[in-house]
């Protein structure tokens, strides 16, 4: 199996400058390759340029510009061209399926933050100074950079990447490992129901509180964005120092919230995986859940629209995004696979409207967000707990059907 590791790097001032120049030159290569594809297709011949053709030009590009493009790893530049090729492949796939196409866009220097090295030892070297107690990673054109390795890397390192997040630099590794030993069986199964008032409720009647990291940081973020809005919109290289600090402040707050969500998701998922052999959850279509409501034209007044609840839906969408359900379910599935646990996604329809006692299904069974009261048998419980119980039952049915 393949596992990824992410470590903070501590480059010197000179290495920081070199890393920034590496990102800048790879960004220029990406944008130049994109421009070439656009110009070729706009020509009367409708020429389509592929990765192989652009990769074959790298030797000439490096010879023509030895002080910039020629400084960096040939393999990393090929990876950048493959990145563009994947963007075009995804574009054509969306066109064929009828989705919103999303044509590949040019990248600004501040939005191009990653460089990949497809093979350890080709333009890069993880643990380049094994004789030293301090872990270092070497990059062609940059040198040996110190790494804050907070945990051991198990397995053989396959790929190495560099990522910039604000003023911080990270090295991202992928290592090939043997299949881990599964955890000992516990004999426990559980169903979970994702929510907003509570992050999740389980079929045992327990609740995990919703930390609402985004809402807690809202006041600071609003203040930082107001300070940023006072500066005029100018090019990145024309910003004053105070303008740059304001941009950095907003970015740091967003990154902190993202790290808090990830930390909460990892800890919650780990607790579930350690305690239960099977975990059933709702198969949520989060992208559809956070769509804005369609406008309602007023038939009596041309050009006017009827109320469609857009303001209330916007608040709900913000709460859903703040909870981070998608990130949590992805992490839960990954951890369960490594631990030998089973995760089953079930159809979420009517899970909170079905009585777990008598099986009666009705919208009236849920008179409020928290209360479940069956109109047939009178059963009362927390609505999220009822949903989790029904999710578990559906998950067990799916498991038995798989086992035949």
N, C-alpha and C positions, 0 to 999 in steps of 0.2 A: 504494500500500500504506500501511497504518497502522503507525506505530512509536511505542512508548511511551518516555518519558524520566522518570527519577526523580532529583530534586535535593534536597539538604539545604537547609532554610531556617534562617536565623539571626534569629528575631524578637527584638524588645526585650521587656522585662518586661511592658510594657503590651500589646504585640501578642500575647504568649503568653497573657495572661489573656483577651484578646478571642477568640483562636482557641479556647480552652477553652470559652468561653461559646457560641461558634457551634456547636461539637460538642454541647454540652449541650442547646441549643434545638432542633437538628435531631433529636436523640435523643428529646426530648419530643414533637416532631411525629410521628415514626415510631411511637412507642408509643401516642400518642393516636389515630392513624389505625388502628392495629391493634385497639385497644379498640373503636373505632366499628364496625369490621367484625364483630368477635366479638359485640357486643351486638345488632347488626342481625340477624345470622343466628340468634341464640338466641331472638329474638322469635318469637311465634307465627306471624307472617307469613313467616318465613324469608327476610327481605330480603337480597339480595346487593348489596353496595356495590362499585363499580368505581373505577378511578383517576380518571376524568373527574368523577365526583361529588365526590370528595374534593378534587381540584384546584380545582374551582369554589368551594370554601369558603375557599380560601387568602386571598382578598381580605378577607373578613370577619374571619378569624383575625388577620391582620396589623393591621387597623384596631382590633380589640379589645385587642391586646397590642402596642402600638407599641414599647415599651422592650425587648422580647425578640424575638418572632417578626417584628416589623416592621423590625428592624434589618438583616436579612439579605436576600440576593438571592432574588427571587421564583423565578427559574429553578432555583437550587440546592434550594429547598424542593420544587419540582416533581420534581426528580431524586430526592429522598428518598422522595417518595410513589411514584414509579415503581419504586424499589428494593423497597418493600413489595409492590407489585403483582407484580413478578417473583417474589418469594418465594411468593406465593399461587399464581401460575401453575405454579411448580415443584412445589408441594404437590399440586395437583390432577393434574398429570402423573404424579407418583409413585403417587397413589391409583389412577388408571386402569391403570397398568402393573403394579400389584400389589406394588410395592416398599414399604419402610417409609415411611409418609407424611411424618413430620417436620413437624408443624404449626408455622407461623411463631411465634417466641417474642418476648417483650418483651426489649428490650436495656437493659442497665445502662449507666450513663454511661461506665464504664471499658471497656466492650466495644463501644462505638459510636465508631469511630476515623476515619471517612472522610466527607468531604463532597465531592460532585461538582458541577461547574459545566459544563453541557452545551455552552456556547459561549464561546470566548474573546472578551471584550469585553462580555459580559452578566453583570454582577456581579463580574467579575474581569478582569484584564488582565495577560498575560504580557509581560515586559520593559517595564514601565510607565514606566521612566525611561531611554529609549534614549540620551539625551544624557550619561548618567553611565556611568562605566567599570564600576561595580558593578551587576550584574543584580538587578532587583527584580520582584516580582509583587504586584499590587494586588488586594485582596479588599474587597468592600463591607462596611463595618462594622469593618474591621481596619486598613487602610491599606497603605502600600507596605512590603513585607517583603523583606529582603535574601535572596538566594539564592546558594548556593555552586554555580555552574554550572561543572562540571568538564569539559564537552564541549559543542560547538555543537549547536544544535537545527536539524535540516535539515527543510525543508518548512514548510507552513502549520499553525500550532497550531490544533487543533479544540476539544479539551476540556481543562479544567484541574481538578485535584482536590487536596484537602488530606488528608494522612494523618498521624496521630500514632502514633509507635512509642516507647513509654516516655516519656522526656523530650524526644525529638527530634521535629521536625516536618519533613515532606517535601511537596514539590509534585510532582504527577504529571501529565505532559502527554501527550497523544496528538497526533501530527503526521501530516498526509497528505503522502506523498512519492511521487515517481516510482519506478517499478520500478528497483531497483539493477542495475548491470551485473554479469552472472554472472562468477564467477572463471574463469580460464583452465583448460581441461581438463588433467588430469594423467595420464589413462589408467589410473588405479589404482582398484581396487574392493576392498572389505574387508567382512568380517563380524565382528560383536562379540558376545560372550557375557557378560552381566551376572553378577556373582558377589558373594560376601561376603568370602572370603579375599583375592581381588583385586577391585578395583572393576569391571574388565572385562578380558577377554582378546580379542585379535583373531586373525584367521585367519593372520596372518604370524608368530604365535608370540610376540608382544609382550604385556606386561601393564601395566596401570595400577594402582598400589597403591591400596588402600582407605584413605583418611585416617582414618576412624572418628572424626569430630569429636565425635559424641555421647559415645562411650566416653572420649575424652580429657578431656571436660568433666564426666564423671560424678561425680568426687570433689568438685569445687567445687560442682556442682549439688546433690549430696546434702547437703553442709554448709549451703548456703543454704536448702534446703527444711527441714532440721531446725531452723534458726534461725527460719524463718517459722512452723513448727508450734508454737512455744512461745507464740505470741500467740493470744488467743481469736478466734473467728470473729465479727466485728462488722461493722456497716455501714461502707462506705468512708469516710464523712464522720466516723466516730467513731474512726478509727485514730490511734494516737499517731505521732509522728515516727519512732520506731524501727520501728514496725510498717510504716509506709510505706517506709522504707529497705529492710526485709527483702523486701517485695513487689517493690520496684524491682530488687533484687539478683537475684532469681529470674528476673524478666522479662528483664533485661539478658543473663544467661547464655544463656537460650533464644534470644534474638535474635542473639547472637553466633554460636551454632552454626548457625543458619539462614543467616546471611550467609556463613559459611565453606563450607557445602554449596553455596550458589549460586555462589560464586567458583570452587570446584573444578569444578562442572558446566559453567560457562561456558568455562573454560580448556580442559577436556578436549574439549568439543564443538567448540570453535574449531579445535583441532589436527586433529581428524578431518575437519572440513569443508574445511580448507585443503589437506589432503593427498590426498583421495580423491573421485572422481566419484560413486561409489555406496557407500552404507553400508547394510548389512542388519543387522537386529537382531531379537531375539525379540519377538513380540507378547505381552507379559506382562500378565496380569490381576492387578495388584498387590493390588487390594482383596480379591480372593478368596484370594490367597496369605497374607495376614496375618490371616485370620479365625481366631478361637479354635476349637479342636476341640470338637465337640459332647459333652456329658456322656454317660456310659455307665451307665445304671442297673444295679444288681446284682440279678439275678432272684432270688437266694437271700435277700437281705436288703432288704426294702422300706425305702425312704428312703435307702439307701446307694448308692454309685457305685463303679464299677471304675476303675482307673487309665487315663487317656486321653492321657497325655503332654502335659498342658497346660503344665507348667513348662518343658519343653524347647521346646515350640512358642512360648511367650512369649519365650524368649531368642532364637529364630530371628526372630520377628516384629520384635523390637527391633533386631536387626542389619539386617534388610531396610529398616526405616524410617530407620535411621541412614545407610545407603548412599545413599538418595535417588534410586532408580532412576527413579521417575516424573518428578521434576523434571528430571533429566538428559535423558531421552528427549524431553520437551517442548521443552527448550532446543535439543537437537540438531535436531529437526524444524524449528524456527523458523529457526535459523541456516542450515540447508541450503536452505530455501526462498529466503532472501534471497541466497544465494550461487549459486543455480542448480544445486545438487547434488540427488541423488536419494536418498531414504531409504525403505527398504522393510521392513515388518514381516512376519515369517513365523511360521508355526505352530511353537511351541517343543517340541512333542511328539517325544521320542526323538532330539533333536539331539545329546545327549551319550551316547547308547547305540548310535548307528549308526557303524559302522566306515567311515572315509573311504577306506579302501583297497579293501575287498571288499564293503562295503554290508551286512554282517551286522548285524542288530538284536537285541540281547538285553540284559537288565538285568545279566547277569553280565559284560558287557564293561566295566563300571565298578565294580571291586571296592572302591574308596574314593573319597573326595571329589576327590582330585587325580589319581588314576591311571586311565588308560584302557588296557585290555589286551584286545584282541579274542580271544575264545575260538575263533574260526574260523581266522583267518590269523596270529594272534600279533602284530599291529601294536600298538606301545606309543607312547603320547604323553600329554601333559597333558590331562586330561579337558576343561578349559575351552577349550583350543585346538581340540580335536576338535569341541566344540560350535560354536565360531565358524566353523570350516571348513564344517560342515554348514549353518549359518545362511546363509553366503555362497552356497553352492550353491543353496539353496532360493530365496534372493533373486534370483539370476541367472535361475532358471527363471521366476519371477513376472515379472521384467522382460521376458524374451523373449516370454512369453505376452501381455503388454500390447501390445508392439510388433507382435504378430501375425505 
